[in-house]
Amino acid sequence: MIDSMKSASIIGSGLVGSLWAIFLAQRGYNVRVYEKRPDMRKQSIGGGRSINLAMSDRGLKALHTVGLEHEIRKLTIPMHGRMIHHLDGRTELQPYGDKGQFINSISRGGLNELLMTKAEESGAVIEFDQPCFGYDFQRKEANLKNGFTQSDLLFGTDGAFSALRSTLEKTDRFNYSQTYLEHGYKELHIPPNADGSFKMEKNALHIWPRKSFMLIALPNLDGSFTVTLFLAFEGEYSFTNLTDKKSVLDFFNQHFPDVVQMMPDLAEDFFTNPTSSLATFRCYPWSLENKVLLIGDAAHGIVPFYGQGMNAGFEDCTILNNMMNEFKDDWQKIIPTFQKTRKPDADAVGELALRNFIEMRDLVADKKFVLRKKIEKLLHERHPDKYLPLYAMVTFSEMPYSKALAIGKAQDAFFEKIGELENIEAQLQTSTGATLIDKWMDDFQRLFQ
């Protein structure tokens, strides 16, 4: 054993693993992190495999707790809303929340490098080129390339295809599922102008919604945009039918004509970068013998459409840190309490992410959806303590995901009834519009009585 009363091994030095190493090291734990890849700060891992990240309040709170929020904000670009690109070339900005509320575009690689460096500066040791081959039940340690972990605690933060979890799947009464979407994604690129400026609005998340598929773009600090195409693998509009330069350019000219001129390397990027799959991963329990614990994507991998994958993983760290305070580092209490209370929220954020895919690709350009957003804004402005849109609950609050999902479903039912009314917009513009909003607020509150 490592000569420490509080030693911890972490499998995976990705975003959650590196941040969790900082949390533990700052609390005096002897921390060793084992990463299967080489050090990305010294050797390129390869691009085109992950989309940009959207950091929001839950993630920022975790970074604030370890003293990194200010430094990491320097790597971000605020995005105040969705910039919708219609097929006819029109654009419209749909704000995310109240004035001053925004999400933050950040490079996955840049954030990961900073967190690894801060983990080492906090006292953690990261060993690279150390793949994990699973868990050894006799030794009660993880099996690594160069031996076994030796620690009081073992954390699996090695992502959606966790090697540590794959062994736990063989234990009795372990539940596991992975559900793939029929859609995949491909990362593309919009370079900056010659003078380094942005070719589109900088402070927005750009969306080209086209019903069964969509294109999105997030800004980067160098003036470029990371662009991601979400498209079915098979069918009329699918990756299967984009087999050569002509078919790719024809497809983009037909469905995203305003963006083609901004992407001089479109065809090259399309065939160079991989087409990746999208899946939701669920499992339970997340622990073994109150020594091993899965967190982040290893426990609850989700699709990226709510921008909450990283934020949910970072919130795992915040919750565990709070429990260490509450239970005075008694892991016999922390681990079972964490997985029992966190599991419903992990399932909920997975469902929220799937729901938001439909919203982003199908609804954001729909007139009924736009009207609903207008009414929600009026409800929130007149009754800010009583009505909060679902997006704000998920993105700009610390409300448990499961509670936000439940309220969101009630909001859906409520707006289905409102949608049956006639001439809603005209009524809202009359002198009795405010009275109508107040009545709807009363009606909505009755749903919870």
N, C-alpha and C positions, 0 to 999 in steps of 0.2 A: 504493500500500500504506500501511496505517497504520504510523506510525513506531514500530515495535516488533518485536523479534526473536521475540516470542511473542504473536501476536494471534489471537483466536478469535471467530468469529461463531456465534451460536446461533439457530436458527429455532424459535421457540416459547417463551413465558415461562410455560408451565404448571408443574406441580410439579417434574418432572425437569429441565426447562430452567432454571428459576430456581435449583434446588439446584446444578446443574452449573456455572452461572455463578458461584456462591459458591465452589465448589471451585477453579475456574480463577483467579478474581480473587484469592483468598487465596494462590495460588502465584505471583502477579505477572504473570499474563497480562492483556493489554489485551482486555477482553471487551465485545462489543456483542450485545445480544439483540433480535431482531426479532419482534414479536407482531402478528398480524393483527387482534386485537380491541382495543377501547379499554381504558384502564386500569381494571381492575375495582375499584380502590380509590377511584375517583372517579365511576364510572358503573356502574350495575347491569347485569350481563350477562344476567340472567334466570335464574330457578330452575326446578326440576323436571326437570332434564336429567341429573343425576348423583346417585348414591347416596352416603351417607356412606362414609368410608374407615375401614379397620381397620389401624392401624399396629402392626407387630410388630417383632421384634428386628432384622431386616435393615435396615428403614428407620431405626430408632433408632440403629443403629451409624453410618450415614451422617451423620445429624444430629449425633451426638456428635463425629464427626471434624471437623466445621466449627464446633463449639462452640455448637450450637443445641439440643441435646437437652433441657436443663433448661428453656429458655424455651418450647419447643414442648410439653413435657409439661403445661404450665399450660393448654393448649387441649384436653387429652384427658380422657376418662372411661374408667377401667379397666373391662374386661369380663372377668370371671373364668370365664365359661362360657356355654354355650348354654342358654337357658331355653326348654324345649319346651312349647308350648301344644297340648294334645290337644283333640280335637273335643268331648269331654265336659266341658271346662273345667278338667281337671287340668293342673297344671304340674309340671315337674321340671327341676332344674338339672344339666346335664352339664358338669363342670369341663373346662377346656381342657387343663390340665397339672398339674404339681405345685403345692403351695401357694406362692403368691407369683408364679406365672406367669399372665400375662393379656395380652390384646390391648387396643388402645386405640382408642376411637371418637373421630374427629376430623372436623371440618367441612372439606370440600375447599376451599371458598372462603376460610375463615379461614386455613388453612395456606398456600394459594397467595399470599395477600396478604402474610403475614409473610415468606415466602421471597423475594418480589419486593423487598420493602423491604430485607431483609438483603443481597440481591444488589447493590442500588444502594449501600448503605452500605459494601460490600466493594470498591467501585470499578467495578462493571459498569454499563453504560449500557443502558437498555431503551427501545427506540423502539416506540411503540404505533401502531395503525392502519397497520401495515406488512405486508400480506399477501405471502407468498412465492408466486411463479408458477412455481417449479421451478428447475432448475439449467441454467446456460448453459455448454455444453461448450467453447465457444471461449474465453470469458473465464475459465472455471474458477471461477465464483462463482455464488451464488444470485441469481436475478432477483427484485427487490423492487418494490414500488409506486413508490418514489422512487429507483430506481437499482439498484446491485448491491452485494453484500457485498464487502469488501476485507480479506482476512485470510489468515493462514497456514493456519488450520484452520477447517473448517465442520462444525457439528454439527446434525443433524436431531433435534429433540425435539418435533416438532409433532404428536404423537399418532398414533392408529391410522389416520387418513386423511391421513397426512403428504403435503404438497405436494412436499417435497423427494424423498421416496421415489418419488412417482408418476413423476418424471422418470427416476430411476435404473432404474425398471422397464423402460424402453425400451432399456437397455444389453444387450449380448450376454451370455447365460448367467446372467441374473438370474432367480432363482426367486421366485415370489410366489404366495400363496394367501390367500383370506379365506373362512372357513366360518361361516355363520350358524346359530344355534340356531333351532329352531321356536318358541322362547319369546322374549318381549320383557319389558320391565319398565316399571312406572309408579311414580313417587314420590308418596307420600301423607304425611299428617302427623297426629301425635297431639299436641295442645297440652298445656301443663302445667296443673296444677290452678290454681285461682284464687290460691292462696298461693304459686305458683311451684314447687311440689313435683312430683315425678314420679308419673305414674299407674300405673306398673309398677316392678318392680325396676330400679334405676338401673344396677347394675354387671353387666349381662348383655346378650348379644345374643339378642334374642327371635326365635323361629322358630315358625311355624305350618305344620308339614309336612303336605301333603295329597296325597302320592304324585306326581301329574303336575304339581303347581303348589305354590306356597308363598308365604307372607308373612313378611317379616322386619322387625325394628325395631331401630334403634340410638339410644342416648341422646345428647342434646345438652346443652350447658352451661346452656341457659336452662330446663331442665326438660321440654322437649319430646322427642319421638322422631321421627326420620326413618323413615318406613315405606316399604317397597318391595314391590310385588306382582310376582311372577314368574309369568307365565301364557302359554300358547301363543297364537299369533296366530289360529289357526283350530282348529276341532274343537268337541267337546261343551262342554268348559270352556275358554273362550278369550275374548280381547278382542273377537272378532267378534260374540259374543252379548251383550256388555255395551254396549247402545246407548242406554239412557236411565236416568233416575234409579231407576226401579222395578227394572230388571234388575240394576243395580249393588247396590242395597240387598238385594234377594233373594239374590243370590250371596253377599254378605258375611254376611248373617244365617244362611245355610245352612252356610257353611264356616268362618267366623271370628266366631261370635256374640259371643264375649267381648270383641272389640275394637271392635265397632260403636259401642257407647255411649261409647267414648273418642274417637271421631272425629266431632265435630259437623259438620265441613265435608267429610265423605267424598265425597259426590256432586259437590260443587263442585270439590274438588281433582281428582277423577277425570277430569272433563271439561275442566279447565283445563290440567292438566299433560300433556305429550306422552307417547305410548307409544314407547319407544325399543327398538332392536334390540340383540342380543347376538352378538358374533362373535369368532372367534380369527383373528389375522393372523400369518402367517409369511412371512419372506423371507430371501434370502441371495444374494450377500454383503451385508453391512451397510455396506460402504465403497466408496469410489472413489478410486483413485490415492493411497491413504494420506493423503488430505487431507480427504475427506468421510466422516463416520461417523454412522450412525443409532443412537440409543440409546432406551431406554424403549419406550413403546407404538409408536413409529415403526418399531422393529425387531421387536418381539414383543408385539403387543397381545393381551390375553387376556380371558376372561370373569371376572366379579368374585367367583366363589364360594369361592375360597380366601383372599380378601382380600390377594392378593399382587401385584396389578398395580403399585401405587405402590411397594411394598416391593422388587419386582424391579427397577424403574427406579432406585430409590435405590441398590440394591446395584450396578447398573451403574456408578454414580458412584464408589462405594467401590473397586470392582475397578480401574477406570481410574486412580484416584488412586494405588492401590498399584503399578500398573504404571508410572506416571510416576516413582515412587521407584525402582523396580527398574531401569528402562531410562533413567533420567536424562533424561526428557522427550524421548526419541528416538521420534517418532511413526511413523517408518518401521518400527519394531519393535512399538510399542504397538498400533497399529490392527490389523495382521494377527493378532497374538497374542490380542488381546481377542476379536475376532469368532470365531476358530477355537475358543477354549476356552469361550466363553460361549454359543455357539449351542446345544450339547446341553442346557444348563441352561434356556435360554429355551424350547426345545421341551418340555422336561419339565414346567416350571411351567404351560405351556398345557394339557398333558394332566392335570395334577393338578387344575387349576381345573375342568375338565369333569367329572372323576370326583367332585369334591366337590359338584357340583350334584346328582348322583344321591343322594349321602349325605345332604345337607341336606333334600331334598324327600321322599325315599323311605325312608331307613334310620333316621334318628335316633329315630323312634318305633317301630321294629321290635324285637321282643323278642330276636331273635338278635343284632342289632347291639348292643343294650344289654348283653347277656351278653358279647359280644366285648370291649366296652370295659372291663367288670369284670375279665376275665381279663388284658387288656393292662395294666391298672393293677397287678394282682398280680405279673405278670411284671416290670414295671418297678420295683416297690417291692423285690422280692427280688433283682433282678439289674439295678440301674440302669446298670451299665457295659456290659451286654450287650444289653439290650432297651430300645428307645425307640419309642413309638408314632409312626406316620407324621405325625400332626398336629404333634407336638412337634418332629420333625426339620425340618419345613417352617417352622414358626412361631417356635420358640424356640431355633433353632440356626443356624449358618452353613454347615451341610452343603450341598454342591452339590445343586441340585434334582434333577439326573439321578441322583445316588446315592440320594437319598431316595426317588425314584420306584421305582428298582430294588428297594430293600429293602421298600418298601410292597407291591410285587407279590408278593414272596416271603412277606410276612406274610399276604396274601390267600390264597395257596395253602396256607399252614400252617393257617389258621383254617378253611379248607374241610374239612380232614381232622379237625380238632377238632370241627367241627359235626356230623360223622357219629356222634360218640359219644353215648351215652345217659346221662341223669341227671347231667349235668356239674355243675350247681349243687349238687346234693346231695353229690357227691363232694368238692367244694371246701370244704364246710362240716364235713367230718369231720376227725378227727385226722391223716389222711394227705393232707389237702389241700395242705399245703406241699410234700410229697414229689412230688405230682402236678405242681405248678407247676415244680419243679426238673426233672422228667423232660421236660416240654414245652419248657423252656428248652434242654435238651440236644438235643432233636429239632430245634428251630428252628436251632440253631447248625450242625447237620450239613448244613443246606441250603447253607451257604457253604463247605463243605469240598470 
